[in-house]
Amino acid sequence: MVSMLRNMAIDCTDAYELARFWSGVTGRPVHPESRPGDPETEVLLAEGPVLHFNRVPEPKTTKNRFHLCLRPETSREQEVERLLGLGAGLVEDRRNPDGSGWVVLADPEGNEFCVLRSESDRAATHP
């Protein structure tokens, strides 16, 4: 017997607003029954587990011990710019001159996540 991964829980101070940010990141909807002020909500991903946002009383204070890594459909650079426009913050630029590497961003509540190279970025640097 095994356990199935149901969701990835993200603690936050405003579950609905953070879910809206991640809905914009993923292009997937916030749960249709969710409303502003709800203590928890979800972003319904196309496949796999959902992103579950859970209101907690304490703010984030240290680096995540678990984070999401995103592989964009567009180039990494285009996606980083799009996500910054949605309200993400730049944490660390780990891009290398040869095109490898990643960018560490944070959502509006400070939860870090990475933007990896897209498949087309990878193909352009590894024939």
PyMOL CGO cylinders between C-alpha atoms (Angstrom):
from pymol import cmd
from pymol.cgo import CYLINDER

trace = [
    CYLINDER, 0.00, 0.00, 0.00, 1.16, 3.54, -0.73, 0.3, 1, 1, 1, 1, 1, 1,
    CYLINDER, 1.16, 3.54, -0.73, -0.04, 7.07, -0.06, 0.3, 1, 1, 1, 1, 1, 1,
    CYLINDER, -0.04, 7.07, -0.06, -1.11, 9.36, -2.88, 0.3, 1, 1, 1, 1, 1, 1,
    CYLINDER, -1.11, 9.36, -2.88, -0.11, 13.02, -2.89, 0.3, 1, 1, 1, 1, 1, 1,
    CYLINDER, -0.11, 13.02, -2.89, -3.35, 15.04, -2.63, 0.3, 1, 1, 1, 1, 1, 1,
    CYLINDER, -3.35, 15.04, -2.63, -2.10, 18.61, -2.37, 0.3, 1, 1, 1, 1, 1, 1,
    CYLINDER, -2.10, 18.61, -2.37, 0.82, 20.88, -1.65, 0.3, 1, 1, 1, 1, 1, 1,
    CYLINDER, 0.82, 20.88, -1.65, -0.14, 23.05, 1.33, 0.3, 1, 1, 1, 1, 1, 1,
    CYLINDER, -0.14, 23.05, 1.33, 1.16, 26.61, 1.50, 0.3, 1, 1, 1, 1, 1, 1,
    CYLINDER, 1.16, 26.61, 1.50, 0.77, 28.55, 4.74, 0.3, 1, 1, 1, 1, 1, 1,
    CYLINDER, 0.77, 28.55, 4.74, -0.17, 32.20, 4.27, 0.3, 1, 1, 1, 1, 1, 1,
    CYLINDER, -0.17, 32.20, 4.27, -1.94, 35.17, 5.82, 0.3, 1, 1, 1, 1, 1, 1,
    CYLINDER, -1.94, 35.17, 5.82, -4.47, 35.65, 2.98, 0.3, 1, 1, 1, 1, 1, 1,
    CYLINDER, -4.47, 35.65, 2.98, -5.41, 32.35, 1.35, 0.3, 1, 1, 1, 1, 1, 1,
    CYLINDER, -5.41, 32.35, 1.35, -7.68, 33.82, -1.32, 0.3, 1, 1, 1, 1, 1, 1,
    CYLINDER, -7.68, 33.82, -1.32, -5.27, 36.52, -2.50, 0.3, 1, 1, 1, 1, 1, 1,
    CYLINDER, -5.27, 36.52, -2.50, -2.29, 34.18, -2.57, 0.3, 1, 1, 1, 1, 1, 1,
    CYLINDER, -2.29, 34.18, -2.57, -4.36, 31.63, -4.50, 0.3, 1, 1, 1, 1, 1, 1,
    CYLINDER, -4.36, 31.63, -4.50, -5.22, 34.36, -7.02, 0.3, 1, 1, 1, 1, 1, 1,
    CYLINDER, -5.22, 34.36, -7.02, -1.49, 35.08, -7.49, 0.3, 1, 1, 1, 1, 1, 1,
    CYLINDER, -1.49, 35.08, -7.49, -0.74, 31.37, -8.07, 0.3, 1, 1, 1, 1, 1, 1,
    CYLINDER, -0.74, 31.37, -8.07, -3.75, 31.11, -10.36, 0.3, 1, 1, 1, 1, 1, 1,
    CYLINDER, -3.75, 31.11, -10.36, -2.09, 33.79, -12.50, 0.3, 1, 1, 1, 1, 1, 1,
    CYLINDER, -2.09, 33.79, -12.50, 1.25, 31.94, -12.35, 0.3, 1, 1, 1, 1, 1, 1,
    CYLINDER, 1.25, 31.94, -12.35, -0.21, 28.60, -13.41, 0.3, 1, 1, 1, 1, 1, 1,
    CYLINDER, -0.21, 28.60, -13.41, -3.08, 29.78, -15.60, 0.3, 1, 1, 1, 1, 1, 1,
    CYLINDER, -3.08, 29.78, -15.60, -5.37, 27.51, -13.60, 0.3, 1, 1, 1, 1, 1, 1,
    CYLINDER, -5.37, 27.51, -13.60, -8.53, 28.52, -11.69, 0.3, 1, 1, 1, 1, 1, 1,
    CYLINDER, -8.53, 28.52, -11.69, -9.03, 29.19, -8.02, 0.3, 1, 1, 1, 1, 1, 1,
    CYLINDER, -9.03, 29.19, -8.02, -11.60, 26.75, -6.59, 0.3, 1, 1, 1, 1, 1, 1,
    CYLINDER, -11.60, 26.75, -6.59, -15.00, 28.05, -7.77, 0.3, 1, 1, 1, 1, 1, 1,
    CYLINDER, -15.00, 28.05, -7.77, -16.50, 28.12, -4.26, 0.3, 1, 1, 1, 1, 1, 1,
    CYLINDER, -16.50, 28.12, -4.26, -13.66, 30.27, -2.83, 0.3, 1, 1, 1, 1, 1, 1,
    CYLINDER, -13.66, 30.27, -2.83, -14.28, 33.81, -1.67, 0.3, 1, 1, 1, 1, 1, 1,
    CYLINDER, -14.28, 33.81, -1.67, -12.15, 36.66, -0.24, 0.3, 1, 1, 1, 1, 1, 1,
    CYLINDER, -12.15, 36.66, -0.24, -11.54, 36.11, 3.46, 0.3, 1, 1, 1, 1, 1, 1,
    CYLINDER, -11.54, 36.11, 3.46, -11.84, 32.30, 3.29, 0.3, 1, 1, 1, 1, 1, 1,
    CYLINDER, -11.84, 32.30, 3.29, -9.35, 30.61, 5.64, 0.3, 1, 1, 1, 1, 1, 1,
    CYLINDER, -9.35, 30.61, 5.64, -8.34, 28.14, 2.93, 0.3, 1, 1, 1, 1, 1, 1,
    CYLINDER, -8.34, 28.14, 2.93, -8.70, 27.66, -0.80, 0.3, 1, 1, 1, 1, 1, 1,
    CYLINDER, -8.70, 27.66, -0.80, -7.11, 25.79, -3.68, 0.3, 1, 1, 1, 1, 1, 1,
    CYLINDER, -7.11, 25.79, -3.68, -5.79, 26.33, -7.18, 0.3, 1, 1, 1, 1, 1, 1,
    CYLINDER, -5.79, 26.33, -7.18, -6.97, 23.45, -9.34, 0.3, 1, 1, 1, 1, 1, 1,
    CYLINDER, -6.97, 23.45, -9.34, -4.01, 22.35, -11.44, 0.3, 1, 1, 1, 1, 1, 1,
    CYLINDER, -4.01, 22.35, -11.44, -4.54, 20.58, -14.77, 0.3, 1, 1, 1, 1, 1, 1,
    CYLINDER, -4.54, 20.58, -14.77, -2.98, 17.37, -13.47, 0.3, 1, 1, 1, 1, 1, 1,
    CYLINDER, -2.98, 17.37, -13.47, -1.50, 16.09, -10.26, 0.3, 1, 1, 1, 1, 1, 1,
    CYLINDER, -1.50, 16.09, -10.26, -2.07, 17.50, -6.80, 0.3, 1, 1, 1, 1, 1, 1,
    CYLINDER, -2.07, 17.50, -6.80, -3.69, 20.88, -6.15, 0.3, 1, 1, 1, 1, 1, 1,
    CYLINDER, -3.69, 20.88, -6.15, -2.10, 23.92, -4.52, 0.3, 1, 1, 1, 1, 1, 1,
    CYLINDER, -2.10, 23.92, -4.52, -3.81, 24.32, -1.14, 0.3, 1, 1, 1, 1, 1, 1,
    CYLINDER, -3.81, 24.32, -1.14, -3.56, 27.69, 0.63, 0.3, 1, 1, 1, 1, 1, 1,
    CYLINDER, -3.56, 27.69, 0.63, -4.10, 27.69, 4.37, 0.3, 1, 1, 1, 1, 1, 1,
    CYLINDER, -4.10, 27.69, 4.37, -4.35, 30.82, 6.53, 0.3, 1, 1, 1, 1, 1, 1,
    CYLINDER, -4.35, 30.82, 6.53, -2.06, 30.76, 9.58, 0.3, 1, 1, 1, 1, 1, 1,
    CYLINDER, -2.06, 30.76, 9.58, -1.60, 33.46, 12.24, 0.3, 1, 1, 1, 1, 1, 1,
    CYLINDER, -1.60, 33.46, 12.24, 2.19, 33.77, 12.04, 0.3, 1, 1, 1, 1, 1, 1,
    CYLINDER, 2.19, 33.77, 12.04, 4.13, 35.37, 9.16, 0.3, 1, 1, 1, 1, 1, 1,
    CYLINDER, 4.13, 35.37, 9.16, 6.84, 33.60, 7.18, 0.3, 1, 1, 1, 1, 1, 1,
    CYLINDER, 6.84, 33.60, 7.18, 10.21, 34.20, 8.85, 0.3, 1, 1, 1, 1, 1, 1,
    CYLINDER, 10.21, 34.20, 8.85, 12.82, 31.92, 7.22, 0.3, 1, 1, 1, 1, 1, 1,
    CYLINDER, 12.82, 31.92, 7.22, 13.71, 30.20, 3.95, 0.3, 1, 1, 1, 1, 1, 1,
    CYLINDER, 13.71, 30.20, 3.95, 11.29, 27.55, 2.72, 0.3, 1, 1, 1, 1, 1, 1,
    CYLINDER, 11.29, 27.55, 2.72, 12.30, 23.95, 3.40, 0.3, 1, 1, 1, 1, 1, 1,
    CYLINDER, 12.30, 23.95, 3.40, 10.12, 22.88, 0.46, 0.3, 1, 1, 1, 1, 1, 1,
    CYLINDER, 10.12, 22.88, 0.46, 9.52, 24.89, -2.69, 0.3, 1, 1, 1, 1, 1, 1,
    CYLINDER, 9.52, 24.89, -2.69, 8.00, 24.66, -6.16, 0.3, 1, 1, 1, 1, 1, 1,
    CYLINDER, 8.00, 24.66, -6.16, 10.09, 24.63, -9.35, 0.3, 1, 1, 1, 1, 1, 1,
    CYLINDER, 10.09, 24.63, -9.35, 8.41, 25.87, -12.52, 0.3, 1, 1, 1, 1, 1, 1,
    CYLINDER, 8.41, 25.87, -12.52, 9.32, 24.96, -16.10, 0.3, 1, 1, 1, 1, 1, 1,
    CYLINDER, 9.32, 24.96, -16.10, 7.72, 27.62, -18.33, 0.3, 1, 1, 1, 1, 1, 1,
    CYLINDER, 7.72, 27.62, -18.33, 6.25, 27.09, -21.78, 0.3, 1, 1, 1, 1, 1, 1,
    CYLINDER, 6.25, 27.09, -21.78, 7.97, 30.31, -22.93, 0.3, 1, 1, 1, 1, 1, 1,
    CYLINDER, 7.97, 30.31, -22.93, 11.61, 31.18, -22.30, 0.3, 1, 1, 1, 1, 1, 1,
    CYLINDER, 11.61, 31.18, -22.30, 12.82, 31.42, -18.71, 0.3, 1, 1, 1, 1, 1, 1,
    CYLINDER, 12.82, 31.42, -18.71, 13.53, 35.14, -19.22, 0.3, 1, 1, 1, 1, 1, 1,
    CYLINDER, 13.53, 35.14, -19.22, 10.03, 35.88, -20.52, 0.3, 1, 1, 1, 1, 1, 1,
    CYLINDER, 10.03, 35.88, -20.52, 8.46, 33.96, -17.66, 0.3, 1, 1, 1, 1, 1, 1,
    CYLINDER, 8.46, 33.96, -17.66, 10.56, 35.69, -15.01, 0.3, 1, 1, 1, 1, 1, 1,
    CYLINDER, 10.56, 35.69, -15.01, 9.44, 39.08, -16.38, 0.3, 1, 1, 1, 1, 1, 1,
    CYLINDER, 9.44, 39.08, -16.38, 5.79, 37.94, -16.46, 0.3, 1, 1, 1, 1, 1, 1,
    CYLINDER, 5.79, 37.94, -16.46, 5.93, 36.68, -12.88, 0.3, 1, 1, 1, 1, 1, 1,
    CYLINDER, 5.93, 36.68, -12.88, 7.61, 39.86, -11.64, 0.3, 1, 1, 1, 1, 1, 1,
    CYLINDER, 7.61, 39.86, -11.64, 4.73, 41.73, -13.30, 0.3, 1, 1, 1, 1, 1, 1,
    CYLINDER, 4.73, 41.73, -13.30, 2.23, 39.58, -11.37, 0.3, 1, 1, 1, 1, 1, 1,
    CYLINDER, 2.23, 39.58, -11.37, 3.82, 40.61, -8.08, 0.3, 1, 1, 1, 1, 1, 1,
    CYLINDER, 3.82, 40.61, -8.08, 6.64, 38.12, -7.51, 0.3, 1, 1, 1, 1, 1, 1,
    CYLINDER, 6.64, 38.12, -7.51, 9.89, 39.41, -6.06, 0.3, 1, 1, 1, 1, 1, 1,
    CYLINDER, 9.89, 39.41, -6.06, 13.43, 38.55, -7.13, 0.3, 1, 1, 1, 1, 1, 1,
    CYLINDER, 13.43, 38.55, -7.13, 15.31, 36.58, -4.45, 0.3, 1, 1, 1, 1, 1, 1,
    CYLINDER, 15.31, 36.58, -4.45, 18.38, 35.28, -6.28, 0.3, 1, 1, 1, 1, 1, 1,
    CYLINDER, 18.38, 35.28, -6.28, 19.53, 35.10, -9.89, 0.3, 1, 1, 1, 1, 1, 1,
    CYLINDER, 19.53, 35.10, -9.89, 21.27, 31.74, -10.42, 0.3, 1, 1, 1, 1, 1, 1,
    CYLINDER, 21.27, 31.74, -10.42, 21.52, 32.02, -14.24, 0.3, 1, 1, 1, 1, 1, 1,
    CYLINDER, 21.52, 32.02, -14.24, 24.90, 31.17, -15.77, 0.3, 1, 1, 1, 1, 1, 1,
    CYLINDER, 24.90, 31.17, -15.77, 26.59, 32.70, -18.84, 0.3, 1, 1, 1, 1, 1, 1,
    CYLINDER, 26.59, 32.70, -18.84, 26.11, 29.41, -20.76, 0.3, 1, 1, 1, 1, 1, 1,
    CYLINDER, 26.11, 29.41, -20.76, 22.30, 29.67, -20.34, 0.3, 1, 1, 1, 1, 1, 1,
    CYLINDER, 22.30, 29.67, -20.34, 22.01, 27.07, -17.59, 0.3, 1, 1, 1, 1, 1, 1,
    CYLINDER, 22.01, 27.07, -17.59, 20.74, 27.82, -14.09, 0.3, 1, 1, 1, 1, 1, 1,
    CYLINDER, 20.74, 27.82, -14.09, 17.53, 29.17, -12.65, 0.3, 1, 1, 1, 1, 1, 1,
    CYLINDER, 17.53, 29.17, -12.65, 15.97, 32.21, -11.00, 0.3, 1, 1, 1, 1, 1, 1,
    CYLINDER, 15.97, 32.21, -11.00, 14.65, 32.19, -7.43, 0.3, 1, 1, 1, 1, 1, 1,
    CYLINDER, 14.65, 32.19, -7.43, 11.55, 34.34, -6.97, 0.3, 1, 1, 1, 1, 1, 1,
    CYLINDER, 11.55, 34.34, -6.97, 9.16, 34.82, -4.05, 0.3, 1, 1, 1, 1, 1, 1,
    CYLINDER, 9.16, 34.82, -4.05, 5.38, 35.09, -4.13, 0.3, 1, 1, 1, 1, 1, 1,
    CYLINDER, 5.38, 35.09, -4.13, 3.71, 38.13, -2.50, 0.3, 1, 1, 1, 1, 1, 1,
    CYLINDER, 3.71, 38.13, -2.50, 3.93, 36.46, 0.93, 0.3, 1, 1, 1, 1, 1, 1,
    CYLINDER, 3.93, 36.46, 0.93, 7.63, 35.60, 0.57, 0.3, 1, 1, 1, 1, 1, 1,
    CYLINDER, 7.63, 35.60, 0.57, 7.42, 31.90, -0.34, 0.3, 1, 1, 1, 1, 1, 1,
    CYLINDER, 7.42, 31.90, -0.34, 10.37, 31.10, -2.60, 0.3, 1, 1, 1, 1, 1, 1,
    CYLINDER, 10.37, 31.10, -2.60, 10.03, 29.24, -5.89, 0.3, 1, 1, 1, 1, 1, 1,
    CYLINDER, 10.03, 29.24, -5.89, 12.32, 28.62, -8.86, 0.3, 1, 1, 1, 1, 1, 1,
    CYLINDER, 12.32, 28.62, -8.86, 11.91, 29.29, -12.55, 0.3, 1, 1, 1, 1, 1, 1,
    CYLINDER, 11.91, 29.29, -12.55, 13.88, 26.74, -14.56, 0.3, 1, 1, 1, 1, 1, 1,
    CYLINDER, 13.88, 26.74, -14.56, 14.82, 26.80, -18.24, 0.3, 1, 1, 1, 1, 1, 1,
    CYLINDER, 14.82, 26.80, -18.24, 12.04, 25.92, -20.66, 0.3, 1, 1, 1, 1, 1, 1,
    CYLINDER, 12.04, 25.92, -20.66, 12.39, 22.93, -22.96, 0.3, 1, 1, 1, 1, 1, 1,
    CYLINDER, 12.39, 22.93, -22.96, 13.20, 25.29, -25.85, 0.3, 1, 1, 1, 1, 1, 1,
    CYLINDER, 13.20, 25.29, -25.85, 15.87, 27.03, -23.69, 0.3, 1, 1, 1, 1, 1, 1,
    CYLINDER, 15.87, 27.03, -23.69, 17.40, 23.63, -22.91, 0.3, 1, 1, 1, 1, 1, 1,
    CYLINDER, 17.40, 23.63, -22.91, 17.35, 22.55, -26.56, 0.3, 1, 1, 1, 1, 1, 1,
    CYLINDER, 17.35, 22.55, -26.56, 19.08, 25.76, -27.65, 0.3, 1, 1, 1, 1, 1, 1,
    CYLINDER, 19.08, 25.76, -27.65, 22.03, 25.12, -25.31, 0.3, 1, 1, 1, 1, 1, 1,
    CYLINDER, 22.03, 25.12, -25.31, 22.23, 21.32, -25.70, 0.3, 1, 1, 1, 1, 1, 1,
    CYLINDER, 22.23, 21.32, -25.70, 21.91, 20.30, -29.39, 0.3, 1, 1, 1, 1, 1, 1,
]
cmd.load_cgo(trace, "trace")
